[in-house]
């Protein structure tokens, strides 16, 4: 990365990319995490700006 460049991806974009690369729909991921699909959508759109560590850890496990 050059001097003034910054990473523009927020956590929501990273998590959405992980889900998409795993080939999961929001509904499928929600079932795996035992949450509502709307929770997945809110995280991916940035409505939930700081998802809990536990949710991020489970999300990573479910998409790997």
ABEGO torsion letter per residue (X at the ends): XBAABBBABBAAAAAAAAAAAAGBBAAAAAAAAGBBAAAAAAAAAGABABBBAAAAAAAAAAAX
